[in-house]
Amino acid sequence: MDNKGSSPALRMRIRYWSRGNRSLSSYHLTLHLSPQQRRYPPKRCGRKLETWLPDGRREARLVSAGAPSDVGSAPRTSWFRGQLGRRMEVSGGCDGVWNQLLGVLSLCHPGRYGSSPGSLVELVEKEQAFTPYIENQVDRLIKKAARPEELLELLGGSHHLDNNHAALVLIRLSHLLSEKPKDKALLIQDARFQQLLCLLNSQINLVWHGTLSRLLRSLYALGLPRTSKELQSVEQEVRWRMRKLKYKHLAFLADSCATLSQEQHSQELLTELLMHLERRWTEIEDGRTLVTIMMKVGHLSEPLMNRLEDKCLELVEQFGPDELRKVLVTLAAQSRRSVPLLRAISYHLVQKPFSLTKSVLLDLAYAYGKLGFHQTQVSQRLAADLLSLMPSLTSGEVARCAKSFALLKWLNLPLYEAFAQHVLNRAQDITVPHLCSVLLAFARLNFHPDQEDEFFSLVHEKLGSELPGLEPALQVDLVWALCVLQQAREAELQAVLHPEFHIQFLGGKSQKDQNTFQKLLHINATAMLEHPEYSGPLLPASAVAPRPSALDRKVTPLQKELQETLKGLLGSADRGSLEVATQYGWVLDAEVLLDSDGQFLPVRDFVAPHLAQPTGSQPPPAGAKRLAFLRWEFPNFSTRSKDLLGRFVLARRHILAAGFLIVDVPFYEWLELKSEWQKGAYLKDKMRKAVAEELAK
């Protein structure tokens, strides 16, 4: 601190390597303070800073910079950029001085000291230079040009185009012709355009870094042929400068190669760019730049996305609600269930008093639902905030929200009642697709609204004439949802069980077709077991026969333990059957037949109407009872609840209607059993209770 003169002076010395003069030079920054505003104790806080900085039309490498030595509150940063002259004086107190410096540091830490761009284009185009560039008349003409002809006229006459102007003209041409493919083809044939490319090619090594990255994107957008030597020259220049380019320029170039060109040469360049992005990921220092790069480039490379997720964990404290939303939506779009990152984001959503807008709430609900990640406090907050915004939600937003919470398996009764009321209030305006989304969400969670009659009357009215015109798979989904909610009508059952309709799904090999056919089996079972007045048609016997895929599933720990315990309980294989595939589309974990005294009977000797191909011929003796063992895993329940999801409620109803007594084995009861003896005793007690309840009826 210099105390000579009327006001104290705070000095900073900047040393840099000038590539133009090939020498080490320095800048001095003097900050004048008034005596009454020297409030901070002296503290040395010099730092070494390094980066490539543009100095007008040359480049300067910053070797070192000493931070102000007599102010103890200097912000921490690893990059220093700003507008500095040979000598720069700023008057004012300590607060005023550091406000000036914060304007410089906002480029280094946008999330902390100021705003930052929201896209790669903004990150590149809004870059500030070390020494400000003074625009001339040609620059202004390029910016104001509204037609390609105005830009091409700059090549002749008295206008002098320097080494950067040719690139700027091409960038502007690309912008003007972004939605005019026919004009692009005519432009490429224009002699003046070819002259412009030649001028660019002769001065390509003098084009600025930021302009070079936008130039390559523009050439891709203009559709230059792969054999163009000018395009190849620009790509080669990018390769030569790759180590000098900033991280955001590399990300911008990678996005350009991935989205605007599928040629082999551009994909080779993309591979090199991704390799450099993977190696230099530690250069990212602010949250918004990180989020933008993750959205635009992260999906191109698995190793890069892993690095970006690690960086997100490091910088997540700096994120605002918009950055958190973008990260979650990016993870959801790529189906990346990064549990540590999701936990960190959930923590900050709960702990920080963010004001979440409607669009942010809807995106958060979608992302959490798509990723299947439930955090109780986050779900409660989303539900409460959306409930308060319900009057302002459109039908599409309600349908989207209902679907998101259904994917999350989170049933918030007030919120879902509000969804049903919204549908009734907008009965005249709601579209069939939106109504379908709400109906499928209700069926997944087995939700029955208070105004059930009014709601389903509206559903039948809307679907009555529209159902045949919908996509076949969606028709099956809707009728299946009505079966789950016990609201299916005979005409709707007949529509999807008609031979001309269901035959398209019988031989399907894709997973989607197999899932649709499985729902057809459930609809067929509903018609047989829950609609005694139903007159047909039904699925043919060959269609309801169990497929090998019905039993070809990964064995869970609960399933394995249950089978071992049942084998020990039965003693003999003929006293029961394990893994029984029924004609209703459901698989029983086990089936036993008890006589009137509670003794096991050889189940395979007796007629079994629930099987597509019965094995026994004798009718069961009087008083005999069939018992079905059904295990319920953790995913079969709503989140934080012991209520089964709609699909499994339907399964239980069908098995009961088929004449079985059900022995339920939920995971939360089984996990409390430690020994084999406890597990066997548990199943025996469950069987006795099922029989006793039946006798009590």
N, C-alpha and C positions, 0 to 999 in steps of 0.2 A: 504494500500500500504506500503510495507516494503522498506525503502530507504537504508538499510545497505548493504555494499558490493559495487562491481563495477557496478551492474545493479539493478534497482528497481525490486521488486518481487510482484506479484499479486497472492494472495492465495485464494483457495476455499476449503471449508470443506464439505464433503459428509457424512451424517450419515445414516446408514441403519440397518435394522433388519435382522440378519442372522438366517435363520430357522435351519441351520445345528448346529450352536453353541448355538442357543437360547439366543442370547445376542445382545446388541446394540453396533455396531462397527462404525468406521468412516474411510473415505479416505481423503487424503489431495492432492489437486492439486495446484502446484506452477507454475506460469507463469512469466518468467523473461522478463523485458522490458528494453530497452536502454533509458537513460535519455532524449535524444533528441526527442524521439517519444512519450512522455507523453503529449498528446494534448487534452485530454478530462478532463473536470472539475470533481472533485469528486462528486459522487451521489450514495446514498444507494439504491440498487434495489434488495434486497434479496427476495426470493420467497420460498414457500413451494411446494414441488413436491412429488407426490406419484404414484407408479406403481409397478408391479411385474417384477423383472428383473432376468434373469438367470445368476447365478454366477458359471461358470464351470458346474459341475454336480449337484450343489445344486441350491437353489433359495434364493435370497435376496430381502427383501422388503425395498425400499427406503423410509425413514421416512421424511427427510428434507434435503434441500440443499441450502446453501447460495450462491447466485450469486455473482460475483466479485463486491466488494463494492466500488471500486475506479474508475470504468469505467462507464460512463453515457450512453453508446450506446449499452447496452446489449440487444440482441433480446428478445422479449417476447415469452414465451413458457410455456406450462403446463406439458410437459413431457421431461425428460432429460435421454438420453441413450448414452452410448459411451464406449470406451475402456479406463478404468482407472486402474492404478496400485496403490500400496500402496503410492507411491510418483512418480509423473510424471512431468517432467520439459520440457517446450517448450520455446525455445529462439526466439527472434525476437521482432519487435515493436508491437504497438497496432493493426495495420492492420494484421500483421502476426498472432497475438494471436487470433483475432476474426475470421480469416480465419480457424484456427484450430477448434475453437468452432463451426463455421458454418458447418464443416464436421460432427460434432455430431448432431447439430440441424437439419440437412437435413432429418434425420429420423423422426423428429417431424413435420416438415412443408415441405414436399416434393415439393409442388407446389411453395413455396417461396424460399427455400434454395437449392433445388436440385431436381433431378428426382425421380419419384416413380414408382412402378410396374404398369403394365397395366392389370393384371389379378389377380384373387385370388390365383392361383398357385404361381405366382411370389411373391405376398405379403407374403405368408407363407414361401416359400423356401429361399428367399433372406433376411430373418430376421437376423440382427446382434446381437451377444450375448454381454452381459455386460462385461464378461471376455472372451476373445477369446478362442475357443476350438482348441487344437493342434491335428491335424489329426495323426493317427497312420497308420501302414501298412494295417490293416483290412479295415479302411475307404477308403484307396486308392484302395484296391482290389475290394471293393463293387462298387466304382464309375467306375472303368475300365471294369468291367465284361460285356461281350458282349453276353453271353449265360447263360441260367438258370443253366446249369450244373456247371459253374464256381462258382456260388453263393452257390449252395447246397454243393459243396466240402468244403466250409469254415466251415461246421459244424463238420468235423472231423479233424484229424491231430493236428498240433501244434498251430493253430489259437485260440486265446481266444476271444470269443464274449462277450462284456459287455452288460449292460442293454439296450443300445440303438441300438446295432448292429443288433439284431434280427429284430427289426422294420424296419431298413434301408434296410436289405436284402429283406424283403417282399415288400417294396416300389419299390425297383429296379426290382424285379421279375414282379410286375404289369406293370412297364414301358416296360420291354422287351417283355411281352406277350400281349400288349395292342391290337394288331390286329391278334391274333392267338387263337381263341376260342377253337380249338381242343387241343392245347397244354395246355391250362388252365385246362381242364378236366383231362388230364394225370398228370399234376403237383399235383393236389389235392389228387390223389391216391398215390403219391410217399411217401414212408416211411420217407424220409429225410425232406420232407415238413411238415409232421405231427410232426416230432421232433422239427422243427423250430417253429411251432405254440405252442407246449408245452413249449418251452423255453421262448417264448414271453409271454405266459399266466402267467408263474411263476414270471416274472419281470415287469408286465404291469404297476405297480405303480411307476416305476422308469423311464419310458419313458418320454422324454422331451415333453413339450406342443406342440411345432410346429410339432415335429415328430408324435405325437399322432393324430393330425388332418389329416396329410397325410396318416397315417397308416390306419385309418378307410376308407378313400376313396379307398386305394389300395385293402383292403379286399373286399369291394363292387365290385370293378372292376374285381377281380379274380373270383368272383362268388361263394364264400363260401356259403354253405347251411344255411338256417335260423336257423337250429338246432345246428349249430356249437357253442360250448361253448366258443371257443376263440373269435369269432365274438361278441357274447353276452357280453363277458368280456370287450372287447374294448369299446363297446357301453356304458356299465355301468361305465367304467372309465371316459368316456366323460361326463356322467351325474354328477359324483362326482366332476369333475374339472370345471364344466361349469362356475362357478362364477370367477374362476381364469384365465380362458382363455381370451385372448385378443379378441377384437371385430372382427378383421379380421379372427381369427381362427374360431369363431362362424359362420361367414358368409361362410367360406370355407367348414365347416362341413355341413351347411344347403344346400349348393349347391350340395355337394356329396350325401346327403340323397335324394334330389329331383331328381337328374339326373341319379344316378347309381343303385338305389334300390327302388322298389315299394312294398316291404314287409311291413306288418303291424307294425312290431317292429321298422323299420327304419322311418316310417311315424310318429310314436309316438315320437321318438327322434327328428324328424324334428319339430314337434309342440312345443316341449320344447325349441329348439334352436331359433325358430322364436319369442317365448315369450321373451327370453332374449335379442334378437336383438331389439325388440320393446322397451324394458325398458332401454337399454343402448345406444340408438342412439346418445346421446350427446357426447359419447367418440370419435366420428369421428372428426378429426381435419384437414385433408387435402383433397383437392378437388379430386385428382385422386383416392384415396381409396374410397371416397364417390361414385364416378361415377362407379367404378368397382363393388361395392356392389349393387348399384342400378340396374346395368345390369344383374348381376348373380342371385340375391336373391330377388330383389324388387317385382317381379311378384308373389312371393309365398304368400305374405301377404298384404292385403289392408291397415291395420293400419301402417305397417312398411313402405310401399311406401309413405304414407302421411307424415310420419316423415322424410323420406329421401328427399322428395320434400321441406319440410321446411328447412332442412339443406342445400339443394342446394341454396335456396334463400339467406341463410346466407353467403355461401362461393362462390357465383357465380362470385364475383369480381376476385377471384384467378384463374378462369378457363381460359385455353387457347382454341384455336379453336377446338382441338381434343376432349377436355372434353365437350365443348358445343355441338359438333356434337353427341357424345355418349349419352348425356342426351336427346337430341331431338329425336334421333332414338329410344331410350328406351321408351320414352313417346309415340311415334308413334306406336311402336310394341304393346304396351298395350292399345292404343287408350285412353290415359289419356290427356285430354285437360285442363291442369292446366294453366289457363290464367295468374295468377300472375307470375309464373315461365317463361312462354313463353314471357311475356312482358319484364322481366328482361334479359333474354337471347337475345332478339331482341335489347334491348338497348345497350348491350355490343358489339354485332356484328356491330352495326352502329357506336358507339362512338370510339371503339378501332381500331387501324390500323392493324388488323390481316391480314396476308398473307394467303389466303384460297387456298388450293390445289384443283385439279379437283375432287378428291373423296369426299372431305369435302363439296364442292359446291353441288355435286349431292345428297349427303345424307341430307344436309340442305333443298334442294328443295323438296325432297321426304317427309321429316318429316313435313314441313310446309303444304305441300299439303294434306298429310294423315290426319293431325289434323284440316285442314280447318282454319288455323290461318293466317290471312293476315296482314302484316306490310309493308306499302308501301315502306319505305326506304330499308328494307331488301330485298324485292322482286326486287327492282330496282338494288340493288347491285348484287344480284345473277344473274339477267339477263345480266347485263353488263359484269360481270366476265366470265360467260359462253359463251357469244358472242365472247369474245376475245380468248377463248380456242376452238372455234368451229372446226378449222382445225385438232386439235388433238383428237377430240371425235370419238369414234367408233359408229357404227349404233345402237348397243344396248344402249349405253349411251345417244344418241340422243333420242331414243324412250322412255327411262326412264325419261329423262328430260322433254320431251314434255308432257308425262302423268302427271308428278308432277305439272307442271304449269297449266295444264288443271284442275286437281283436285282443285288447288288454285283459279281457275277461273280468272287467270291473263293473259291477252293477251298483250304481248310485241311484237309489229309488226316486228321490226328488227330481234328479236330472232326467231320468227316463220318463217319469210322469210328465215332465215339461215337454219332452219330445212328442209324446202322444198327444198332448193338448195342442201343440203347435200344428201337428198334422190335421187335427180336427178343425182348428181355426182357419187353416189355409186349404180347406177341402177342395175349393173350386180352382185353386191355382197350382197345387202341388202336382208335379209330373210323376208319371209312372216309375221312371228310374229312381227318383228320390224316395218314393214310397216303397219300392222294392228294397232299397238299402236299409231303411228303417225296419221293415218287416224281418229281414234276415238278421239284423242285429238283435231284435226282440227274441227271435227263435234261438239264436246262439246262447243267450243268457236265460232263456225260459222265462221271459218277463211278460206278465199279463197286466195291462194297465187297468186302472180303476174303472174307466169308462170302456170296458172291454167290448160290449155289444155295439156301441156307436163306432168304435175304432174299426172293428172287423167288418161291420156293415159297409163302411167306406172302402175298406180294402177290397171286398168282393165286388162292390159297385165299380171301382176303378179297373179291376183286373178282368171283369167279366168279358168285355169286348176286346181288351188289349192283350190278353194272355196268349192267344194263338199266334199273334204277330211278333212275339218276343223270341229271342234266341233260344233254341231248344234246351241247352244246358240251364239257362236262367229259368225257363218254365219249370224244369224239374226242381230247381232250388226253391222256387216260390211255393210250389205245392208241398214239397218236403217241409218247409218252414210252417205252413199251415197245419200239417200233420203233427209237428212237434207241439204247436200251440193248441191242438185239438179243435181246429177251426176249418178243416178241409171239407168241402162239399163234394157230392157224388159226381157232378159234372166236371169238376176240376180233377178228380181222380181218374175219371174215364179219359180225359184229354191226354194225360201222359202215359196211361197204361194201354192205350190203343196200339195194336201191333204195328201199324204204319208209322207210329211215332217212336216207340221204344226200340225198334229193330236197328236203328242207327247207332245204338250204344252197345249192342250185344257183343260185337266183335272188336270193340275198341281196345287198343293196346296202350295208349297213352295213359298217364296217371290221372289226367283230368277226366277222360272217358270212364275209367274204372271207378273213380269217385262218384261220377254221375250215376253210373249203373248201380252202385251200392245204395244210393239214395232211392233209386227206383225200387229196389228190393224192400226198403223200409216203407215206401208208399204202398207197395203191393201188400205188405204185412198189415198196414193200417186198414186197407180196404177189407182184408180177410178177417181181422180180429176185432176191429173197433167199429165197423160199419156192417152189421148183420143184414141190413136191407140192400146192400150193394149187390147189383146184378151182373157186374162184369163190364169190360173184360179184365182178365188177370194175366200176369206173366206166365208163359208156358213152363211146364215142369223142367224142361232142359235148361231154362234160363235161371231158375232158382237153385239149381244144384250148386253146392259150394265149389268155388274155384280154389286151385292150389294156393293162390296169393292170399286167401283169407286166413290161412294158418301159417303162412311164411312171413313171420314177423319176428323182430328181435325180442328175445325173452328178457323181461325186466327182473330185477332182484326180487320184488314182491311176488311176481308170477312164479319164479323158480322155487321160492320158499313155500308158497302155497301148494304147489304141485307135490313137493316132497312130503309135506305134512299130510296131504290128502292120501297119498299112497300108503303112508304108515297107518292112517286112520281106517282106510278101507281094507287093508290086508291083502285082498285078492283083486286081481284086475277085472274079474267079471262082476264085481259088486258095484262098479261105477265106471263112468267114462270121463276122461279128461279131454279138454279142448274140443268141445262139441260144436261143430258148425251147423247152424240151423238154416232152414229155408227162408227165415225172416231177415237174413242179413246180419245176424248177431252171432257171436261166438261165446259159448258158455265155458267158464273155466273148468267146471265139472258138473256132472249130472248123476244123481243117485235116485233110487226108487225104494221107498220104505213101505213095509206092510202096515197093517193096522196096529201091530205091536211095536212098531218102530225098528224092526229088523231089516237089514239090507236084503234086497232081492237082486237076482241077476238081471241087470237092466237091459242087456242085449236080447233077452228072450222074449221081451214084450213089445207090443206095437208102440211105435214112437211117431205120432203124427207131426211132430215138429221137424222131423228129418225129411229131406227131399227124397231120399232112398231108404225107407225103413228096413231094418234088419230082422226084427222079431215078427212073430205071427200070432202070439197069444195076447188076448186083452189083459190088462192089469187086473189083479184081484180086487174085490170090493174093499174099499177103505184104503187102498194104496195111494201114496202121495209121491209126486215127483218134486225133487228139490234141485234148484239150480244155484250154483255158487258163482257169484259175480264179484270180482275184485274191482275196486275203484282207486285208481292211481291219483297222484297229486294233480296232473293236468286235467283230470275229469271234472274238477270242481271250479267254481268261480273263485276269483282271487280273494283271499282272506275270508273265505266262507266255507261252510260245509254243505252248500247247496250244489247239486249236480248241474252241469251245463245241459242245455236243452236236448242235445243228441243223446245223452245217457239217461235222461228222464224218459225219452221215447223208448229206449231199449228196455228199461225196467217195466214200462207199461206193457210192451209187447210180450215180454216173458211172462208177466202175470196173466195177461189175457190168454196165453197159450196153455194155461193150466198148471203152471209151476208155482211152488213156494220158493221164495227167493231168500238165499242166505247172503247178505251183503257183507263184504270184507273190505272196508275202507282203509286206506293207507295209514290214517292217523291212529286207528285202533291197533292195527297190526304192528306198528313200530314200537308200541309199548310192551309187546310180548318178547321176552328174552330167551326162554328155553323152549325146547321141543315139546316138553310136557305142557307148558302154558299154551302153546299154539294149538295142540291137539284138543285140550280142554276148551279152548275158546271156540273152536269149530263145533264141537259137540254141543256146547251151550247154545250157540247160534241156531243149530238144527232143532234143538228142543223148543226154543222160543218160537221159531217159525211154525212148527207143528201146533204148538199150544195156541198161538194167535189164530190159526185156521180153525181149530176146534172151538175156540171161543166165539167165532162168528156164527 
